[in-house]
Amino acid sequence: MSKSKLIGICSLMSITIGLVIFSNVMLSSTPPHLYLYEFNNSENLVFIKRLGNGDAKLYGNNKIATSVGGKFTMIDFKQNKQICYEDVPVNWLDIDESSNSILYANFNNQVGVLTLDENMNITKNDVIFSNDELAIDPSITKVNDTYYITLTFIKGNVNNSDPNTENGSYVIKLFTSKNLHDFNYIGDIVSEQKNLEDVVSLYSDGKFYIFYEEEEIDKGNSKLKVTYSSDKGISWSKSVVLCDLDADNEIGNVIEDKDGFTMYFSSDVLCKGKSYNGASIFMSRFDKNFVPIFANKQISYYNGALLYDVIPTDDGGLFLYTQKYLTESNLVLSHFIRSKDDFID
């Protein structure tokens, strides 16, 4: 999806029902144009204890699309409604807001596209690929009338966590489609004998950007990188390292503005070796040539955040993450609020 999507105006009701907590906040559709070094306050809009979810993305103004127990799940945090679609296996997903489409992949080696109506009824669910190889971490970006889709295919060991065992072969591949039914293979973007994960795609000013995590072993030290294409995916630049902290680093989202890019990610650099359960949320800011303006600024002061998505708001941003993924696995949507002193030009 285009990672510069913005949340629309909505008022979240103050409700406490069961294990779901909602708080009052007014969100704005006005694109933010100033960025900050630190957020000085936050409040949880959604907290679902021990949901046990996997990949998750914000969907529209008031919904979360996620995977729970390997099943597609939608959460309407305005209506306090949760639906699990038992017959739709989903482990990874991304969203195209322009068509209300969800691109997903699962451990059945399937890739599919589904759409929902306003009441969260599935109106279409098409399996578009059924592969011999596992495909993970789909991304979707629409440019004019063409959808650009990436999938990471794995041959051999998946998420290898043993440094003495040979890793699988990971390849990020690019496809295009006019209708989300017929797809054309364009080419390979990155190929490594390393774990390639957390792909974020973004198109701007004639360039297609792919941000991703590269790690030697699962939950081990990783690098966050970017590569880009100026010819619609035919050829790709040499990858640029954006983060090489001695830690397990996970991209949540990348937001572009007229001056550059802001990358939000979670990292266990302050609690090394604890992976998701020891991670905090950070941000780095780059100019258009990926020269750092500032790097690795911590914006949450607690541990245990596996970041999935970030949407900017006028006064800060919405951060969707799982808290203590390896033990408690609580789904949290936080509204991080900045002070006036935090603005930068």
Phi, psi and omega in degrees: 000163172289122187277009177257018179298149182239147178284143178275180182283126174203153177250119180275129182288151176271103186223140169231106181227124180060234183255010181255129182239128176241146179235162180283131171198145175255124181257151185241148176268000180286123182297130176289142180236000176240145181241171190229159174274324181213149168266139184251003181200156176205158174215145180275126175271326179224134173218111180244109187288131175051042177293326180072035184278161171255225182309147183208146177218149172287138184232110181068207186276337191210026183226157175234130173258131184207182176238126178234119183062029182076012179245142178297134183221136174244140178235121173261104185273006170264322181264001181055054186229135178228131180233128173253126181263095189299331184265013180238093179287125181219133174238331178223149183204161171213165190230136168252107184293331185295331181242006184054035182256145177243119176267128185224163174220158181214172182286357173275010182063033178249148170235131184221168175232129175230155177232155182234152169270183186293343178262013178068024170276136178285121180262340177205139174214100183248126170279116187262337175224141169227112197244160169284333180256151176288136173243133183232172170047060178293149171225149181221133179222130179259130177236112185056245182254016184238134174267131174253123187236134173244145174223143178256111182265141184236128174242123182099212185296134180255129179050050181300128180248004182254114182295346180265003181248142180294134180283160174286170176265122182251132178225123173271118184248150181248135176230157173233158178204147174264339189225006183059028175229314177256131187234144176245130176281125181264315180163178178272140179263307180220140176224126183213154170269050181215162176290122175246120189217175170056047183290132173237126180249149184205137178240134180200135173050045176081003179242141177252121185252139174236116176257142184200163175259139176234123181222150181287314179224155182300132180066014175264190180298142182217162175244146173256128188228166174221143169227156182217158180232137177255002182233040176061036172092006179287316178227157186228149179289165168295137183295142178252132178280123179259334179210124177230037175303144178285074189191173172273112186245135184230122179288134173262311179192162174231126181247130179255147169223187187295340184256347183164209186230143172241122180255127177253133183207160173253149185206144176262027184300332180274347178222065190302137179092351181267356176051226187302324183287347179245012187272146170243171182261135182230167173218149173228148183238134182229153172279185185295340178260011180064030168277127184297133169269315164209159186223143167059046176275123181285133180237005170224142190248035174221165183256154173104039181240114170262107190278133179249322187203151176221130177235123181288147172233170183301326186252013180158246180187160173262130183238119180255124184204164170258131180266129180053057186305321188279347183232300183268319179057062176265131177274129184228135168243112183250143173258105178273129187245136181256157174266164181299330180290346184277347184291145171230154179282000000 
